[in-house]
Amino acid sequence: MRLTRSSVPRPSIRLRLTLWYGGLLLLAGTTVLAFNVALVARTFPSDSADLRENLEQRLQMEPGELRGEFLFLLERPQPPSRPVNPRRAVSAAPLFNSVISHIKSDTLDQIIWQSSVAFALMAALSIGLGWLVAGRLLRPVHEIAATARRIGDESLDERIDLTGPSDELKDLADQFDAMLDRLQSAFRAQREFVANASHELRTPLTIIRTEIDVTLEDPDAGREQLASTASVVRRAIDRTEDLIDRLLVLARAEEPLAHDEETDLAEAVRRAVDAREAEIAALELRLTLRLDEARVEGDPMLLDRLAGNLVDNAVQHNERGGWIEITSGTDGETATLRVANGGAPIAEDEAPRLFERFTRLEGTRTRGRGGYGLGLSIVRAIVNAHRGAAAARALPRGGLAIEISLPRRRERTPR
């Protein structure tokens, strides 16, 4: 049976760190031992002249007495039965060289042996300490992994909340907690979005069901009643299609941009105003346009929808005989668009909430004109997709001002 690479268990990070500690210690210890042996070897007399000089100093002899070539006369004591004492002459140079060689060899052998034993004990102790230290250093990683295993879509409120010094692992844990905060917010927003979308879709479906049931239960229903029912059903279907269209635009705006063309926001606003000219005239709104060229690189469909939603919002949530002011232009490398309109007063802290999905402020945002609370949510999503910024500001005398800023040139992502 042939084992694949994925089937062979890999050693843990703790073991690998310990082996790295041990390997580095072995390399450092071997280097120190070799350096020590070389240093000791250099301190020994290099030839017989050095040994002779050392002997002269130790024996307090005159300098030079042991220099040159001479003989050592060796006389070994003999027992009384052998009265003749044999004598033997030994040359000084070979004797000194032999002594130097033996002393140097024995000393280095002792150093290597003792250092190796001490090094082995130190290596074993260091590997054990490395195992313990690696386990302590990796404890936050185990806490992160344990928290990740416990977390599910219903338990996103758990956090690591790692304490200790501000090091890399603390930063990793903090970033993980921040990611969980974003995930929790995203899950909460998704659940709210599904609930609100279901509610908005249920309303026209309920109208359709009610109209059909009432008509079917009336045996005397005539052509006029059937036509009235069909008209109500048609309006409910149109409302449902409009809501689905807005949801699809919102989903598209939250994806990476698929198109990259230059669009003039001023021209987009003019097209949006022309399409709503009848509504503006019916409400007798005073329209002021100060549109300078504001070219932006991006998705033309989304930018047209951005302008249309802003104009729709200004018209639908205005007062009869009210006003609308729209200005556009450029500020360096930024294109700007501002849409302000009259209307009922809005609390200053409530204005930013209008960018949230399905948000309609009670008493200020008109529900009777077909609003879903998605128009400004789509605007914010389109602005975010183009790396811009959107702000909503309540006006002192009532009404709202929406200010948009978009970079004129998109940043190219390197491939």
C-alpha positions in Angstrom: 0.0 0.0 0.0 1.4 3.3 -1.0 0.9 6.2 1.4 0.1 9.6 -0.1 1.5 12.7 1.3 -1.9 13.8 2.7 -2.3 10.5 4.5 0.9 10.8 6.5 0.3 12.7 9.7 2.3 15.8 10.0 4.0 16.7 13.3 2.4 19.4 15.4 3.7 22.9 15.4 4.7 22.4 19.0 6.9 19.5 18.1 8.3 21.3 15.1 9.2 24.3 17.2 10.9 22.1 19.8 12.9 20.3 17.1 13.9 23.6 15.7 15.0 24.7 19.1 17.0 21.5 19.5 18.5 21.7 16.1 19.6 25.3 16.5 21.0 24.4 20.0 22.9 21.4 18.5 24.4 23.6 15.8 25.4 26.4 18.2 26.8 23.9 20.7 28.8 22.1 18.0 30.2 25.4 16.8 31.2 26.5 20.3 32.8 23.1 21.0 34.8 23.2 17.8 35.9 26.8 18.6 36.9 25.8 22.1 38.9 22.8 20.9 40.7 24.9 18.3 41.4 27.7 20.9 42.9 25.2 23.4 44.9 23.5 20.6 46.5 26.9 19.8 47.5 27.5 23.4 49.7 24.4 23.5 53.4 24.7 22.6 53.7 24.3 18.9 57.2 22.7 18.9 60.1 21.6 21.2 61.4 25.2 21.5 58.3 26.3 23.3 58.5 23.3 25.7 62.1 24.0 26.4 61.4 27.6 27.2 58.6 26.7 29.5 60.8 24.1 31.3 63.6 26.7 31.7 61.1 29.1 33.4 59.6 26.4 35.6 63.0 24.9 36.6 64.4 28.4 37.1 67.2 27.7 34.7 69.2 30.2 32.8 67.6 31.1 29.4 69.1 29.0 26.7 70.4 26.1 28.9 68.0 23.7 27.2 68.5 25.0 23.7 70.3 23.1 21.0 70.8 19.4 20.7 71.9 17.4 23.7 71.3 14.0 25.3 69.4 13.0 28.4 71.3 10.3 30.4 68.8 7.9 31.9 70.0 5.8 34.8 67.6 3.2 36.3 68.3 2.0 39.9 69.1 -1.8 40.1 68.8 -4.3 42.9 71.9 -5.3 44.9 72.3 -8.5 43.0 73.0 -6.5 39.9 75.5 -3.8 41.0 76.0 -2.5 37.5 73.6 0.3 36.7 72.9 0.4 32.9 72.7 3.8 31.5 70.9 4.9 28.3 71.2 8.2 26.4 68.0 9.8 24.9 68.1 12.6 22.4 66.3 15.8 23.7 64.4 16.7 20.5 62.4 13.5 20.0 61.6 13.4 23.8 60.3 16.9 23.8 58.2 16.3 20.7 56.7 13.1 22.1 55.8 14.8 25.4 54.1 17.7 23.6 52.1 15.3 21.4 50.9 13.2 24.2 49.9 16.1 26.5 48.1 17.8 23.7 46.2 14.7 22.6 45.2 13.7 26.1 44.1 17.2 27.0 41.9 17.6 23.8 40.4 14.2 24.3 39.4 15.1 27.9 37.9 18.4 26.7 35.9 16.8 23.9 34.6 14.0 26.1 33.6 16.2 29.1 32.2 18.9 26.8 30.1 16.3 24.9 28.6 14.9 28.1 27.8 18.4 29.3 26.4 19.3 25.9 24.2 16.2 25.8 22.8 16.9 29.2 22.2 20.5 28.3 20.5 19.5 25.0 18.1 17.2 26.7 17.2 19.8 29.3 16.9 22.5 26.6 14.6 20.3 24.5 12.4 19.6 27.5 12.3 23.3 28.3 11.6 24.1 24.6 8.7 21.7 24.6 7.2 23.5 27.7 7.9 27.0 26.4 6.4 26.1 22.9 3.3 24.8 24.6 3.0 28.0 26.7 3.5 30.3 23.6 1.0 28.3 21.6 -1.7 28.4 24.3 -3.4 31.4 22.7 -3.5 29.6 19.4 -5.3 26.6 21.1 -7.7 29.1 22.6 -8.4 30.6 19.2 -9.0 27.1 17.7 -11.2 26.0 20.6 -13.3 29.2 20.3 -13.6 28.7 16.5 -14.8 25.1 17.1 -17.5 26.2 19.5 -18.8 29.0 17.3 -21.8 28.4 15.1 -24.3 30.6 13.4 -26.3 30.6 16.6 -23.4 31.3 19.0 -21.5 34.1 17.4 -21.5 36.0 20.7 -18.4 34.1 22.0 -15.1 35.9 21.9 -11.5 35.0 22.8 -10.8 38.2 24.7 -7.1 37.2 25.1 -5.2 38.9 27.9 -1.5 39.4 28.1 1.2 41.5 26.5 0.5 43.2 23.2 2.4 40.8 20.9 1.6 39.1 17.6 -0.7 36.4 19.2 -2.6 39.1 21.1 -3.1 41.0 17.8 -4.2 37.8 16.1 -6.8 37.1 18.8 -8.0 40.7 18.7 -8.3 40.5 14.9 -10.2 37.3 15.2 -12.6 38.9 17.7 -13.1 41.8 15.3 -13.9 39.4 12.5 -16.5 37.7 14.7 -18.0 41.1 15.4 -18.3 41.7 11.7 -19.7 38.2 11.1 -22.2 38.6 13.9 -23.4 41.9 12.4 -23.6 40.3 8.9 -25.6 37.4 10.2 -27.9 39.7 12.1 -28.4 42.0 9.1 -29.0 38.9 6.9 -31.7 37.6 9.2 -33.3 41.0 9.4 -33.1 41.4 5.7 -34.8 38.0 5.1 -37.5 38.8 7.6 -38.2 42.2 6.2 -38.1 41.0 2.6 -40.5 38.1 3.5 -42.8 40.7 5.1 -42.7 43.0 2.1 -43.4 40.1 -0.3 -46.1 38.7 1.9 -48.1 42.0 1.7 -48.9 41.9 -2.0 -49.4 38.2 -2.0 -51.9 38.6 0.8 -53.7 41.3 -1.2 -53.8 38.9 -4.2 -55.1 36.0 -2.2 -57.8 38.2 -0.5 -59.1 39.7 -3.8 -59.2 36.3 -5.4 -61.0 34.7 -2.5 -63.6 37.4 -2.2 -64.3 37.2 -5.9 -64.6 33.4 -5.9 -66.9 33.4 -2.9 -69.3 35.9 -4.7 -71.5 33.8 -7.0 -72.9 37.0 -8.5 -69.6 38.6 -9.3 -69.9 40.4 -12.6 -67.5 41.8 -15.1 -67.0 45.1 -13.2 -66.0 43.2 -10.0 -63.7 40.9 -12.0 -62.1 43.9 -13.6 -61.6 45.5 -10.3 -60.1 42.4 -8.8 -57.8 42.0 -11.8 -56.7 45.7 -11.4 -55.8 45.2 -7.7 -54.0 41.9 -8.5 -52.1 43.7 -11.3 -51.0 46.5 -9.0 -49.9 43.9 -6.4 -47.9 42.0 -9.0 -46.3 45.2 -10.2 -45.4 46.0 -6.6 -43.9 42.6 -6.1 -41.9 42.9 -9.3 -40.6 46.3 -8.3 -39.5 44.9 -4.9 -37.7 42.0 -6.5 -36.0 44.3 -8.9 -34.8 46.4 -6.1 -33.5 43.4 -4.2 -31.6 42.2 -7.3 -30.1 45.6 -7.8 -29.0 45.6 -4.1 -27.5 42.2 -4.5 -25.6 43.3 -7.7 -24.4 46.4 -5.9 -22.9 44.4 -3.1 -20.8 42.3 -5.6 -17.5 43.3 -7.2 -18.0 45.6 -10.1 -18.3 43.8 -13.4 -18.2 46.8 -15.7 -15.8 49.8 -15.8 -16.9 52.7 -17.9 -16.8 56.4 -17.5 -20.2 57.9 -16.6 -21.1 61.6 -16.0 -23.2 61.9 -12.8 -24.7 65.1 -14.1 -26.1 63.4 -17.2 -27.4 60.6 -15.0 -29.2 63.1 -12.9 -30.7 64.8 -15.9 -32.0 61.5 -17.2 -33.5 60.7 -13.8 -35.2 64.1 -13.6 -36.7 63.8 -17.1 -38.1 60.4 -16.2 -39.9 61.8 -13.2 -41.0 65.1 -14.7 -44.7 64.3 -14.4 -44.4 63.5 -10.7 -42.5 66.6 -10.0 -45.1 68.7 -11.8 -48.0 66.9 -10.0 -46.5 67.8 -6.6 -45.7 71.4 -7.8 -42.1 71.0 -6.6 -39.5 73.7 -7.3 -36.5 72.1 -8.9 -33.1 73.7 -8.9 -30.3 72.1 -10.8 -26.6 73.2 -10.7 -25.0 70.3 -12.6 -21.4 70.5 -13.5 -19.5 67.7 -15.1 -18.7 64.9 -12.7 -17.3 61.9 -14.5 -16.7 58.7 -12.6 -15.3 55.3 -13.7 -17.6 52.5 -12.7 -20.7 50.5 -13.6 -23.0 52.7 -15.7 -26.2 50.8 -14.8 -25.5 51.1 -11.1 -24.5 54.8 -11.4 -27.7 55.6 -13.3 -29.6 53.7 -10.5 -27.9 55.7 -7.9 -29.0 59.0 -9.5 -32.5 57.6 -10.0 -32.9 56.5 -6.4 -31.7 59.8 -5.1 -34.2 61.7 -7.3 -37.0 59.2 -6.4 -36.2 59.7 -2.7 -36.3 63.5 -3.0 -39.7 63.4 -4.9 -41.5 60.7 -2.9 -40.7 62.1 0.6 -41.3 65.7 -0.2 -44.3 68.0 0.5 -46.7 69.4 -2.1 -45.2 72.8 -3.2 -41.8 71.8 -1.8 -38.4 72.1 -3.3 -35.5 70.0 -4.6 -31.9 71.2 -5.1 -29.4 69.0 -6.9 -25.7 69.9 -7.4 -22.8 68.0 -8.9 -19.2 68.7 -9.6 -15.6 67.7 -8.9 -13.2 68.3 -6.1 -9.7 67.2 -7.2 -9.9 63.5 -7.9 -13.3 63.2 -6.3 -16.7 63.6 -8.0 -19.5 65.0 -5.7 -23.3 64.8 -5.9 -25.7 66.5 -3.5 -29.5 66.0 -3.5 -31.5 68.1 -1.0 -35.2 68.2 -0.6 -37.9 69.7 1.6 -40.2 67.7 3.8 -41.2 66.8 7.3 -38.5 67.4 10.0 -36.2 64.5 10.8 -34.2 64.0 14.0 -30.5 64.6 13.3 -29.5 61.3 14.8 -32.1 59.4 12.8 -30.9 60.6 9.3 -28.0 58.1 9.0 -30.4 55.2 9.7 -32.1 55.8 6.4 -29.2 54.0 4.7 -30.3 50.8 6.5 -32.5 48.3 4.7 -36.2 48.6 5.0 -35.9 51.6 7.2 -38.8 54.0 7.2 -39.0 56.6 10.0 -42.5 56.8 11.5 -44.2 60.1 10.8 -41.5 61.4 8.4 -41.2 58.9 5.6 -44.3 58.4 3.5 -45.5 54.8 3.2 -48.4 55.6 1.0 -46.3 56.3 -2.1 -45.0 52.8 -2.6 -41.7 53.1 -0.6 -39.9 50.0 0.6 -37.1 51.5 2.6 -34.6 50.1 0.1 -33.8 53.2 -2.0 -31.1 54.7 0.1 -29.8 51.2 1.0 -29.1 50.6 -2.7 -27.5 54.1 -2.9 -25.1 53.2 -0.1 -24.3 49.8 -1.6 -23.5 51.4 -5.0 -21.3 54.0 -3.3 -19.4 51.4 -1.3 -18.9 49.3 -4.5 -17.3 52.4 -6.1 -15.1 53.0 -3.0 -16.9 56.2 -2.2 -18.7 57.7 0.8 -22.4 58.6 1.4 -23.8 60.8 4.2 -27.3 61.8 5.2 -28.0 65.1 7.0 -31.3 66.3 8.4 -32.0 69.9 7.4 -33.0 72.5 10.1 -36.3 73.5 8.5 -37.3 69.9 7.5 -36.2 67.7 4.7 -33.0 65.8 4.0 -29.7 66.3 2.2 -27.8 63.3 0.8 -24.2 63.9 -0.1 -22.2 61.5 -2.3 -18.5 61.5 -3.1 -16.9 59.0 -5.5 -13.3 58.7 -6.7 -13.1 59.7 -10.3 -10.7 56.9 -11.1 -11.0 53.4 -9.9 -8.0 51.7 -8.3 -6.8 48.8 -10.5 -6.4 45.5 -8.7 -3.2 43.8 -9.9 -3.7 40.4 -11.4 
